[in-house]
Amino acid sequence: MSELRRLRYFLAVAEERNFTRAAERLHIAQPALSRQIRQLEQELGVRLLDRTTHSVEPTDAGRLLMERGAELCESADRLWRDVRGFAETERDALTLGYSTSTGYGTAPALLAALASAHPHLAVTTRLLPTADIVSGVTDGTLDAGLVRCPPPTPELVRTVVRLEPQGVLLPASHALAARDSVEVASLAGERLLVHPREANPGHFDAILGIFEGAGFAPQLLLRQLSFDAAHTPVARGEAVSILGESAVDGLPATLVWRPLRPASTIELHLLTRGRGRRPAVAQLLRTASETARSEGWLHSPA
């Protein structure tokens, strides 16, 4: 960089044929400009300018440097512009993965807030299983991921954005559906519809921990579909399910959601890489923090 700077200084002097005018053009002091030109000549081991009292003329070596040096500076300028173009593209783009469960309310609210706060940020979203989100953020194919109860991963930073109250999903005809809330202990005789543990070990363990806290282990019915908006086994009366409150919107009329007693929450996290955080990711994290505060997402239910 210092060599390029001195080359630009030389070109200004050679074009102006005058140190004073060149110094004014470059916005530096004339003695400093003269010193830089002398250092360039010393580095190259050749005189570049013939100086007289009233004028400055390039030598043969100086004319060669003028011709090729101008091309070099133009190439350098193009290179910096191209590299900065990549930086601008990275700064203004974000790829976010989110799981089905976070797509009911958390992801849409966060994305709406992000679009409002940073309208020039191009956000690409991908609906993925938790394991794919974790691996995607780890290998860099995703900038961030929104998931429930992600596993500890050394390369990743977990940021809690929501403590989502949990409730039980029941058929509207169920005896417990008439209650405002449901004691966990009252579910002792029910089968519990859950995803297989390998789909998200952290979430699986957290759900079973709710029942363990009540002193029993429920009989399990494993989900056969990764996504079932109709909650078919629950609608058929074959099982009940534990869901976050954001899943209430859009439930079939044949189903009801009731909060649990004692109150239980599940953590929703943003996953990001620990090193080399891009500006777009920092914007996402700031927006998530502001949204969590304004929405009251981090307040534990009474």
VEXNUVEX-35622 format. One record per residue (C-alpha): residue number from 1; residue in one letter; chain; x, y, z. Coordinates in pm, 1 decimal, always signed. Layout:
// VEXNUVEX-35622
<i = NUM&aa = a&ch = A&east = X&north = Y&up = Z>
...
// end
This chain:
// VEXNUVEX-35622
<i = 1&aa = m&ch = A&east = +0.0&north = +0.0&up = +0.0>
<i = 2&aa = s&ch = A&east = +283.6&north = +243.6&up = +76.4>
<i = 3&aa = e&ch = A&east = +433.8&north = +177.0&up = -267.6>
<i = 4&aa = l&ch = A&east = +100.3&north = +244.4&up = -435.2>
<i = 5&aa = r&ch = A&east = +62.2&north = +567.3&up = -239.7>
<i = 6&aa = r&ch = A&east = +408.3&north = +685.4&up = -346.2>
<i = 7&aa = l&ch = A&east = +329.2&north = +589.2&up = -705.0>
<i = 8&aa = r&ch = A&east = +17.1&north = +804.7&up = -695.0>
<i = 9&aa = y&ch = A&east = +224.0&north = +1092.4&up = -553.8>
<i = 10&aa = f&ch = A&east = +476.3&north = +1054.4&up = -836.0>
<i = 11&aa = l&ch = A&east = +202.8&north = +1050.3&up = -1100.9>
<i = 12&aa = a&ch = A&east = +54.6&north = +1372.9&up = -963.6>
<i = 13&aa = v&ch = A&east = +391.9&north = +1548.7&up = -974.9>
<i = 14&aa = a&ch = A&east = +473.2&north = +1414.1&up = -1322.7>
<i = 15&aa = e&ch = A&east = +134.3&north = +1523.7&up = -1456.8>
<i = 16&aa = e&ch = A&east = +141.4&north = +1868.4&up = -1295.5>
<i = 17&aa = r&ch = A&east = +514.7&north = +1921.6&up = -1369.4>
<i = 18&aa = n&ch = A&east = +518.2&north = +2111.1&up = -1042.9>
<i = 19&aa = f&ch = A&east = +552.7&north = +2006.8&up = -678.0>
<i = 20&aa = t&ch = A&east = +342.5&north = +2293.7&up = -544.1>
<i = 21&aa = r&ch = A&east = +44.0&north = +2222.7&up = -766.4>
<i = 22&aa = a&ch = A&east = +75.6&north = +1848.2&up = -706.0>
<i = 23&aa = a&ch = A&east = +82.9&north = +1900.8&up = -327.6>
<i = 24&aa = e&ch = A&east = -231.8&north = +2114.0&up = -348.5>
<i = 25&aa = r&ch = A&east = -401.7&north = +1847.8&up = -561.5>
<i = 26&aa = l&ch = A&east = -307.0&north = +1573.4&up = -314.1>
<i = 27&aa = h&ch = A&east = -386.6&north = +1786.3&up = -6.6>
<i = 28&aa = i&ch = A&east = -47.0&north = +1723.0&up = +153.7>
<i = 29&aa = a&ch = A&east = +241.8&north = +1950.5&up = +246.6>
<i = 30&aa = q&ch = A&east = +501.8&north = +2007.6&up = -26.9>
<i = 31&aa = p&ch = A&east = +799.7&north = +1895.6&up = +190.0>
<i = 32&aa = a&ch = A&east = +620.1&north = +1569.2&up = +267.8>
<i = 33&aa = l&ch = A&east = +550.9&north = +1516.0&up = -103.2>
<i = 34&aa = s&ch = A&east = +915.2&north = +1579.2&up = -193.2>
<i = 35&aa = r&ch = A&east = +1024.2&north = +1333.3&up = +74.2>
<i = 36&aa = q&ch = A&east = +791.9&north = +1062.7&up = -60.4>
<i = 37&aa = i&ch = A&east = +924.6&north = +1106.1&up = -415.2>
<i = 38&aa = r&ch = A&east = +1284.7&north = +1080.4&up = -292.7>
<i = 39&aa = q&ch = A&east = +1199.4&north = +760.2&up = -104.5>
<i = 40&aa = l&ch = A&east = +1042.4&north = +615.2&up = -420.1>
<i = 41&aa = e&ch = A&east = +1353.8&north = +696.9&up = -622.0>
<i = 42&aa = q&ch = A&east = +1573.0&north = +540.5&up = -354.3>
<i = 43&aa = e&ch = A&east = +1362.7&north = +223.4&up = -349.6>
<i = 44&aa = l&ch = A&east = +1376.9&north = +192.1&up = -728.8>
<i = 45&aa = g&ch = A&east = +1742.2&north = +297.4&up = -750.7>
<i = 46&aa = v&ch = A&east = +1679.4&north = +540.9&up = -1036.4>
<i = 47&aa = r&ch = A&east = +1608.9&north = +911.2&up = -1082.5>
<i = 48&aa = l&ch = A&east = +1248.5&north = +963.9&up = -1192.0>
<i = 49&aa = l&ch = A&east = +1232.7&north = +1342.0&up = -1221.1>
<i = 50&aa = d&ch = A&east = +1467.2&north = +1612.1&up = -1345.7>
<i = 51&aa = r&ch = A&east = +1409.9&north = +1909.8&up = -1118.4>
<i = 52&aa = t&ch = A&east = +1485.4&north = +2270.1&up = -1218.1>
<i = 53&aa = t&ch = A&east = +1400.9&north = +2594.6&up = -1045.0>
<i = 54&aa = h&ch = A&east = +1079.9&north = +2646.3&up = -1241.7>
<i = 55&aa = s&ch = A&east = +974.6&north = +2301.5&up = -1364.7>
<i = 56&aa = v&ch = A&east = +987.2&north = +1925.7&up = -1316.9>
<i = 57&aa = e&ch = A&east = +1033.7&north = +1685.3&up = -1608.6>
<i = 58&aa = p&ch = A&east = +1011.6&north = +1304.0&up = -1600.0>
<i = 59&aa = t&ch = A&east = +1326.0&north = +1115.3&up = -1696.6>
<i = 60&aa = d&ch = A&east = +1307.1&north = +821.0&up = -1936.2>
<i = 61&aa = a&ch = A&east = +1250.2&north = +595.7&up = -1634.4>
<i = 62&aa = g&ch = A&east = +989.2&north = +841.7&up = -1507.4>
<i = 63&aa = r&ch = A&east = +801.2&north = +838.2&up = -1837.1>
<i = 64&aa = l&ch = A&east = +792.2&north = +456.6&up = -1830.5>
<i = 65&aa = l&ch = A&east = +659.6&north = +466.7&up = -1473.8>
<i = 66&aa = m&ch = A&east = +401.1&north = +726.7&up = -1575.3>
<i = 67&aa = e&ch = A&east = +271.0&north = +506.4&up = -1855.1>
<i = 68&aa = r&ch = A&east = +259.2&north = +176.8&up = -1671.3>
<i = 69&aa = g&ch = A&east = +201.0&north = +323.1&up = -1326.6>
<i = 70&aa = a&ch = A&east = -125.0&north = +483.2&up = -1432.9>
<i = 71&aa = e&ch = A&east = -246.1&north = +144.9&up = -1558.1>
<i = 72&aa = l&ch = A&east = -141.3&north = -15.7&up = -1230.7>
<i = 73&aa = c&ch = A&east = -331.4&north = +240.0&up = -1023.4>
<i = 74&aa = e&ch = A&east = -642.4&north = +196.2&up = -1238.1>
<i = 75&aa = s&ch = A&east = -620.8&north = -182.5&up = -1194.6>
<i = 76&aa = a&ch = A&east = -579.4&north = -141.5&up = -818.7>
<i = 77&aa = d&ch = A&east = -882.2&north = +87.8&up = -804.1>
<i = 78&aa = r&ch = A&east = -1092.6&north = -165.0&up = -994.5>
<i = 79&aa = l&ch = A&east = -974.9&north = -442.0&up = -762.7>
<i = 80&aa = w&ch = A&east = -1069.3&north = -245.8&up = -448.8>
<i = 81&aa = r&ch = A&east = -1410.7&north = -163.7&up = -598.6>
<i = 82&aa = d&ch = A&east = -1472.3&north = -527.3&up = -686.1>
<i = 83&aa = v&ch = A&east = -1370.2&north = -650.7&up = -341.3>
<i = 84&aa = r&ch = A&east = -1580.6&north = -384.1&up = -170.8>
<i = 85&aa = g&ch = A&east = -1867.7&north = -494.9&up = -393.1>
<i = 86&aa = f&ch = A&east = -1846.4&north = -840.3&up = -236.0>
<i = 87&aa = a&ch = A&east = -1837.9&north = -681.5&up = +107.2>
<i = 88&aa = e&ch = A&east = -2147.4&north = -475.2&up = +32.8>
<i = 89&aa = t&ch = A&east = -2328.1&north = -784.7&up = -95.1>
<i = 90&aa = e&ch = A&east = -2239.5&north = -977.5&up = +218.4>
<i = 91&aa = r&ch = A&east = -2331.2&north = -686.1&up = +441.6>
<i = 92&aa = d&ch = A&east = -2674.9&north = -649.8&up = +282.6>
<i = 93&aa = a&ch = A&east = -2771.7&north = -1018.5&up = +266.7>
<i = 94&aa = l&ch = A&east = -2868.7&north = -1273.5&up = +528.9>
<i = 95&aa = t&ch = A&east = -2973.6&north = -1639.0&up = +513.2>
<i = 96&aa = l&ch = A&east = -3185.7&north = -1752.0&up = +808.6>
<i = 97&aa = g&ch = A&east = -3295.8&north = -2108.4&up = +875.4>
<i = 98&aa = y&ch = A&east = -3589.2&north = -2175.0&up = +1105.5>
<i = 99&aa = s&ch = A&east = -3774.5&north = -2481.1&up = +1224.3>
<i = 100&aa = t&ch = A&east = -4145.1&north = -2549.4&up = +1173.1>
<i = 101&aa = s&ch = A&east = -4227.3&north = -2484.9&up = +1538.1>
<i = 102&aa = t&ch = A&east = -4068.2&north = -2137.7&up = +1532.7>
<i = 103&aa = g&ch = A&east = -4255.1&north = -2053.8&up = +1212.7>
<i = 104&aa = y&ch = A&east = -4593.5&north = -2011.4&up = +1386.5>
<i = 105&aa = g&ch = A&east = -4522.2&north = -1674.7&up = +1547.0>
<i = 106&aa = t&ch = A&east = -4159.9&north = -1615.3&up = +1639.5>
<i = 107&aa = a&ch = A&east = -3996.4&north = -1623.9&up = +1297.1>
<i = 108&aa = p&ch = A&east = -4265.3&north = -1410.5&up = +1125.0>
<i = 109&aa = a&ch = A&east = -4250.8&north = -1146.4&up = +1400.0>
<i = 110&aa = l&ch = A&east = -3871.6&north = -1136.6&up = +1389.5>
<i = 111&aa = l&ch = A&east = -3860.3&north = -1115.6&up = +1010.0>
<i = 112&aa = a&ch = A&east = -4119.0&north = -836.0&up = +1005.7>
<i = 113&aa = a&ch = A&east = -3916.7&north = -638.0&up = +1261.3>
<i = 114&aa = l&ch = A&east = -3598.6&north = -697.7&up = +1061.6>
<i = 115&aa = a&ch = A&east = -3761.3&north = -575.5&up = +739.6>
<i = 116&aa = s&ch = A&east = -3884.5&north = -262.7&up = +917.3>
<i = 117&aa = a&ch = A&east = -3552.2&north = -182.5&up = +1086.2>
<i = 118&aa = h&ch = A&east = -3328.9&north = -275.2&up = +790.5>
<i = 119&aa = p&ch = A&east = -3531.0&north = -245.7&up = +467.7>
<i = 120&aa = h&ch = A&east = -3221.6&north = -280.9&up = +246.4>
<i = 121&aa = l&ch = A&east = -3125.1&north = -615.4&up = +399.6>
<i = 122&aa = a&ch = A&east = -3204.5&north = -901.9&up = +160.7>
<i = 123&aa = v&ch = A&east = -3317.2&north = -1193.9&up = +376.0>
<i = 124&aa = t&ch = A&east = -3341.1&north = -1548.5&up = +244.5>
<i = 125&aa = t&ch = A&east = -3530.2&north = -1793.7&up = +467.0>
<i = 126&aa = r&ch = A&east = -3516.4&north = -2171.5&up = +472.2>
<i = 127&aa = l&ch = A&east = -3757.0&north = -2398.4&up = +660.2>
<i = 128&aa = l&ch = A&east = -3544.2&north = -2688.8&up = +785.9>
<i = 129&aa = p&ch = A&east = -3524.6&north = -2959.0&up = +1053.7>
<i = 130&aa = t&ch = A&east = -3328.8&north = -2860.6&up = +1363.5>
<i = 131&aa = a&ch = A&east = -3032.4&north = -3085.2&up = +1281.3>
<i = 132&aa = d&ch = A&east = -2999.1&north = -2928.1&up = +935.9>
<i = 133&aa = i&ch = A&east = -3012.0&north = -2578.6&up = +1085.1>
<i = 134&aa = v&ch = A&east = -2735.0&north = -2659.9&up = +1333.8>
<i = 135&aa = s&ch = A&east = -2513.4&north = -2808.1&up = +1062.5>
<i = 136&aa = g&ch = A&east = -2594.4&north = -2524.6&up = +821.1>
<i = 137&aa = v&ch = A&east = -2491.9&north = -2251.9&up = +1064.0>
<i = 138&aa = t&ch = A&east = -2181.4&north = -2452.3&up = +1156.8>
<i = 139&aa = d&ch = A&east = -2062.2&north = -2494.4&up = +797.3>
<i = 140&aa = g&ch = A&east = -2161.6&north = -2142.5&up = +691.1>
<i = 141&aa = t&ch = A&east = -2440.8&north = -2225.5&up = +447.2>
<i = 142&aa = l&ch = A&east = -2672.5&north = -2043.4&up = +690.6>
<i = 143&aa = d&ch = A&east = -2588.6&north = -1715.3&up = +861.1>
<i = 144&aa = a&ch = A&east = -2819.4&north = -1787.4&up = +1153.1>
<i = 145&aa = g&ch = A&east = -3081.7&north = -2034.7&up = +1269.3>
<i = 146&aa = l&ch = A&east = -3392.6&north = -2005.0&up = +1486.0>
<i = 147&aa = v&ch = A&east = -3465.7&north = -2328.2&up = +1674.8>
<i = 148&aa = r&ch = A&east = -3601.2&north = -2472.6&up = +1998.0>
<i = 149&aa = c&ch = A&east = -3356.8&north = -2615.0&up = +2252.5>
<i = 150&aa = p&ch = A&east = -3051.7&north = -2649.0&up = +2022.7>
<i = 151&aa = p&ch = A&east = -2767.6&north = -2874.1&up = +2136.1>
<i = 152&aa = p&ch = A&east = -2448.4&north = -2712.5&up = +2270.6>
<i = 153&aa = t&ch = A&east = -2209.3&north = -2679.1&up = +1975.3>
<i = 154&aa = p&ch = A&east = -1857.4&north = -2540.3&up = +2034.9>
<i = 155&aa = e&ch = A&east = -1848.4&north = -2339.7&up = +1709.9>
<i = 156&aa = l&ch = A&east = -2185.6&north = -2173.8&up = +1768.2>
<i = 157&aa = v&ch = A&east = -2327.6&north = -1904.9&up = +1993.5>
<i = 158&aa = r&ch = A&east = -2676.3&north = -1962.1&up = +2132.8>
<i = 159&aa = t&ch = A&east = -2882.6&north = -1649.3&up = +2203.8>
<i = 160&aa = v&ch = A&east = -3215.6&north = -1694.1&up = +2381.4>
<i = 161&aa = v&ch = A&east = -3481.1&north = -1485.5&up = +2206.5>
<i = 162&aa = r&ch = A&east = -3796.4&north = -1631.5&up = +2359.1>
<i = 163&aa = l&ch = A&east = -3918.2&north = -1825.5&up = +2660.8>
<i = 164&aa = e&ch = A&east = -4235.1&north = -1964.0&up = +2507.5>
<i = 165&aa = p&ch = A&east = -4514.2&north = -2071.8&up = +2745.3>
<i = 166&aa = q&ch = A&east = -4624.3&north = -2428.5&up = +2685.1>
<i = 167&aa = g&ch = A&east = -4972.2&north = -2573.3&up = +2684.7>
<i = 168&aa = v&ch = A&east = -5153.3&north = -2893.8&up = +2608.3>
<i = 169&aa = l&ch = A&east = -5334.7&north = -2950.9&up = +2280.4>
<i = 170&aa = l&ch = A&east = -5660.1&north = -3141.2&up = +2326.9>
<i = 171&aa = p&ch = A&east = -5968.8&north = -3236.7&up = +2126.9>
<i = 172&aa = a&ch = A&east = -6243.2&north = -2984.5&up = +2195.7>
<i = 173&aa = s&ch = A&east = -6453.1&north = -3273.0&up = +2326.2>
<i = 174&aa = h&ch = A&east = -6192.6&north = -3374.4&up = +2587.1>
<i = 175&aa = a&ch = A&east = -6297.6&north = -3342.2&up = +2952.6>
<i = 176&aa = l&ch = A&east = -5998.5&north = -3116.7&up = +3027.4>
<i = 177&aa = a&ch = A&east = -6082.2&north = -2879.2&up = +2742.0>
<i = 178&aa = a&ch = A&east = -6337.9&north = -2693.3&up = +2954.7>
<i = 179&aa = r&ch = A&east = -6066.3&north = -2575.6&up = +3197.4>
<i = 180&aa = d&ch = A&east = -5880.4&north = -2245.4&up = +3166.0>
<i = 181&aa = s&ch = A&east = -5552.2&north = -2425.7&up = +3233.9>
<i = 182&aa = v&ch = A&east = -5449.7&north = -2788.0&up = +3283.6>
<i = 183&aa = e&ch = A&east = -5247.8&north = -2937.8&up = +3566.6>
<i = 184&aa = v&ch = A&east = -4963.6&north = -3150.2&up = +3431.5>
<i = 185&aa = a&ch = A&east = -5054.8&north = -3419.0&up = +3686.0>
<i = 186&aa = s&ch = A&east = -5401.9&north = -3448.6&up = +3530.8>
<i = 187&aa = l&ch = A&east = -5239.7&north = -3576.9&up = +3208.9>
<i = 188&aa = a&ch = A&east = -5106.0&north = -3891.3&up = +3378.0>
<i = 189&aa = g&ch = A&east = -5344.1&north = -4118.9&up = +3191.7>
<i = 190&aa = e&ch = A&east = -5289.2&north = -3963.4&up = +2848.0>
<i = 191&aa = r&ch = A&east = -5061.0&north = -4070.6&up = +2566.8>
<i = 192&aa = l&ch = A&east = -4824.0&north = -3793.9&up = +2460.1>
<i = 193&aa = l&ch = A&east = -4763.3&north = -3723.6&up = +2091.2>
<i = 194&aa = v&ch = A&east = -4397.7&north = -3630.4&up = +2036.5>
<i = 195&aa = h&ch = A&east = -4137.8&north = -3618.7&up = +1762.3>
<i = 196&aa = p&ch = A&east = -3873.1&north = -3892.3&up = +1787.6>
<i = 197&aa = r&ch = A&east = -3589.2&north = -3786.3&up = +2015.1>
<i = 198&aa = e&ch = A&east = -3333.0&north = -3784.0&up = +1731.1>
<i = 199&aa = a&ch = A&east = -3528.1&north = -3503.2&up = +1559.6>
<i = 200&aa = n&ch = A&east = -3437.5&north = -3262.6&up = +1842.0>
<i = 201&aa = p&ch = A&east = -3295.8&north = -3423.5&up = +2158.0>
<i = 202&aa = g&ch = A&east = -3302.2&north = -3099.9&up = +2355.6>
<i = 203&aa = h&ch = A&east = -3670.2&north = -3034.5&up = +2291.8>
<i = 204&aa = f&ch = A&east = -3764.2&north = -3398.3&up = +2351.5>
<i = 205&aa = d&ch = A&east = -3588.5&north = -3396.6&up = +2688.4>
<i = 206&aa = a&ch = A&east = -3740.7&north = -3062.0&up = +2785.4>
<i = 207&aa = i&ch = A&east = -4094.3&north = -3185.4&up = +2716.7>
<i = 208&aa = l&ch = A&east = -4044.1&north = -3507.3&up = +2911.5>
<i = 209&aa = g&ch = A&east = -3887.2&north = -3301.7&up = +3189.7>
<i = 210&aa = i&ch = A&east = -4221.7&north = -3124.9&up = +3234.7>
<i = 211&aa = f&ch = A&east = -4382.4&north = -3458.7&up = +3316.6>
<i = 212&aa = e&ch = A&east = -4092.0&north = -3580.2&up = +3525.9>
<i = 213&aa = g&ch = A&east = -4138.6&north = -3269.3&up = +3737.2>
<i = 214&aa = a&ch = A&east = -4494.7&north = -3385.7&up = +3803.6>
<i = 215&aa = g&ch = A&east = -4367.9&north = -3725.2&up = +3911.6>
<i = 216&aa = f&ch = A&east = -4452.1&north = -3950.5&up = +3617.9>
<i = 217&aa = a&ch = A&east = -4338.5&north = -4054.0&up = +3272.0>
<i = 218&aa = p&ch = A&east = -4610.4&north = -4043.0&up = +3003.5>
<i = 219&aa = q&ch = A&east = -4676.4&north = -4312.8&up = +2748.5>
<i = 220&aa = l&ch = A&east = -4543.3&north = -4185.8&up = +2415.6>
<i = 221&aa = l&ch = A&east = -4685.1&north = -4188.6&up = +2065.9>
<i = 222&aa = l&ch = A&east = -4418.5&north = -4094.1&up = +1812.6>
<i = 223&aa = r&ch = A&east = -4518.0&north = -3863.5&up = +1530.9>
<i = 224&aa = q&ch = A&east = -4512.9&north = -4026.7&up = +1189.4>
<i = 225&aa = l&ch = A&east = -4507.3&north = -3695.4&up = +1001.3>
<i = 226&aa = s&ch = A&east = -4254.2&north = -3418.5&up = +1053.7>
<i = 227&aa = f&ch = A&east = -4532.0&north = -3162.6&up = +993.7>
<i = 228&aa = d&ch = A&east = -4902.9&north = -3220.5&up = +1043.8>
<i = 229&aa = a&ch = A&east = -5104.5&north = -2897.8&up = +1061.1>
<i = 230&aa = a&ch = A&east = -5420.7&north = -3096.1&up = +1141.6>
<i = 231&aa = h&ch = A&east = -5255.5&north = -3265.1&up = +1443.8>
<i = 232&aa = t&ch = A&east = -5433.1&north = -3577.3&up = +1328.3>
<i = 233&aa = p&ch = A&east = -5359.0&north = -3813.6&up = +1623.0>
<i = 234&aa = v&ch = A&east = -5479.9&north = -3547.7&up = +1869.4>
<i = 235&aa = a&ch = A&east = -5791.6&north = -3476.5&up = +1662.1>
<i = 236&aa = r&ch = A&east = -5868.1&north = -3849.5&up = +1664.5>
<i = 237&aa = g&ch = A&east = -5838.7&north = -3866.0&up = +2040.7>
<i = 238&aa = e&ch = A&east = -5534.3&north = -4094.8&up = +2024.5>
<i = 239&aa = a&ch = A&east = -5301.8&north = -3861.6&up = +2219.5>
<i = 240&aa = v&ch = A&east = -5245.1&north = -3511.6&up = +2353.1>
<i = 241&aa = s&ch = A&east = -4955.2&north = -3284.8&up = +2258.4>
<i = 242&aa = i&ch = A&east = -4749.4&north = -3014.7&up = +2427.3>
<i = 243&aa = l&ch = A&east = -4716.3&north = -2702.3&up = +2211.2>
<i = 244&aa = g&ch = A&east = -4598.6&north = -2344.6&up = +2250.3>
<i = 245&aa = e&ch = A&east = -4856.7&north = -2067.6&up = +2270.0>
<i = 246&aa = s&ch = A&east = -4762.2&north = -1935.1&up = +1924.5>
<i = 247&aa = a&ch = A&east = -4916.1&north = -2249.4&up = +1772.0>
<i = 248&aa = v&ch = A&east = -5264.3&north = -2143.8&up = +1889.0>
<i = 249&aa = d&ch = A&east = -5326.5&north = -1930.4&up = +1580.3>
<i = 250&aa = g&ch = A&east = -5458.5&north = -2141.9&up = +1297.5>
<i = 251&aa = l&ch = A&east = -5559.5&north = -2444.5&up = +1502.9>
<i = 252&aa = p&ch = A&east = -5851.1&north = -2647.9&up = +1365.2>
<i = 253&aa = a&ch = A&east = -6181.0&north = -2568.6&up = +1536.9>
<i = 254&aa = t&ch = A&east = -6193.2&north = -2924.6&up = +1668.9>
<i = 255&aa = l&ch = A&east = -5885.2&north = -2864.8&up = +1887.7>
<i = 256&aa = v&ch = A&east = -5814.1&north = -2641.2&up = +2188.9>
<i = 257&aa = w&ch = A&east = -5491.7&north = -2529.7&up = +2359.2>
<i = 258&aa = r&ch = A&east = -5475.1&north = -2479.7&up = +2733.3>
<i = 259&aa = p&ch = A&east = -5173.6&north = -2345.3&up = +2927.8>
<i = 260&aa = l&ch = A&east = -5003.8&north = -2583.5&up = +3169.0>
<i = 261&aa = r&ch = A&east = -4992.8&north = -2556.3&up = +3548.2>
<i = 262&aa = p&ch = A&east = -4736.2&north = -2515.1&up = +3684.1>
<i = 263&aa = a&ch = A&east = -4629.8&north = -2282.2&up = +3406.1>
<i = 264&aa = s&ch = A&east = -4362.2&north = -2423.3&up = +3172.6>
<i = 265&aa = t&ch = A&east = -4154.2&north = -2259.7&up = +2901.3>
<i = 266&aa = i&ch = A&east = -3934.1&north = -2380.5&up = +2617.2>
<i = 267&aa = e&ch = A&east = -3631.5&north = -2178.6&up = +2505.8>
<i = 268&aa = l&ch = A&east = -3608.2&north = -2055.9&up = +2148.1>
<i = 269&aa = h&ch = A&east = -3256.6&north = -1963.4&up = +2037.1>
<i = 270&aa = l&ch = A&east = -3084.6&north = -1784.7&up = +1754.7>
<i = 271&aa = l&ch = A&east = -2775.2&north = -1976.7&up = +1649.8>
<i = 272&aa = t&ch = A&east = -2482.4&north = -1785.3&up = +1503.0>
<i = 273&aa = r&ch = A&east = -2116.7&north = -1859.5&up = +1442.0>
<i = 274&aa = g&ch = A&east = -1879.9&north = -1745.1&up = +1711.0>
<i = 275&aa = r&ch = A&east = -1614.7&north = -1595.2&up = +1479.3>
<i = 276&aa = g&ch = A&east = -1620.1&north = -1366.9&up = +1179.4>
<i = 277&aa = r&ch = A&east = -1965.9&north = -1226.6&up = +1255.8>
<i = 278&aa = r&ch = A&east = -2090.8&north = -1027.9&up = +958.6>
<i = 279&aa = p&ch = A&east = -2269.5&north = -691.2&up = +990.4>
<i = 280&aa = a&ch = A&east = -2598.9&north = -847.4&up = +874.6>
<i = 281&aa = v&ch = A&east = -2583.3&north = -1101.5&up = +1157.2>
<i = 282&aa = a&ch = A&east = -2517.9&north = -824.8&up = +1410.1>
<i = 283&aa = q&ch = A&east = -2823.8&north = -642.8&up = +1275.7>
<i = 284&aa = l&ch = A&east = -3029.8&north = -960.4&up = +1316.6>
<i = 285&aa = l&ch = A&east = -2917.2&north = -1007.6&up = +1676.4>
<i = 286&aa = r&ch = A&east = -2990.7&north = -645.4&up = +1766.9>
<i = 287&aa = t&ch = A&east = -3334.5&north = -669.9&up = +1608.0>
<i = 288&aa = a&ch = A&east = -3403.0&north = -997.2&up = +1790.0>
<i = 289&aa = s&ch = A&east = -3311.1&north = -836.8&up = +2122.9>
<i = 290&aa = e&ch = A&east = -3534.0&north = -535.7&up = +2056.6>
<i = 291&aa = t&ch = A&east = -3822.4&north = -756.6&up = +1940.1>
<i = 292&aa = a&ch = A&east = -3792.5&north = -986.3&up = +2241.1>
<i = 293&aa = r&ch = A&east = -3807.0&north = -683.7&up = +2470.5>
<i = 294&aa = s&ch = A&east = -4104.0&north = -520.0&up = +2295.5>
<i = 295&aa = e&ch = A&east = -4299.6&north = -846.8&up = +2268.4>
<i = 296&aa = g&ch = A&east = -4222.1&north = -959.0&up = +2623.5>
<i = 297&aa = w&ch = A&east = -4076.5&north = -1283.7&up = +2496.0>
<i = 298&aa = l&ch = A&east = -3829.2&north = -1324.1&up = +2781.5>
<i = 299&aa = h&ch = A&east = -4083.0&north = -1288.5&up = +3061.7>
<i = 300&aa = s&ch = A&east = -4156.6&north = -1615.1&up = +3239.7>
<i = 301&aa = p&ch = A&east = -4531.7&north = -1679.5&up = +3283.7>
<i = 302&aa = a&ch = A&east = -4672.5&north = -1651.1&up = +3632.8>
// end
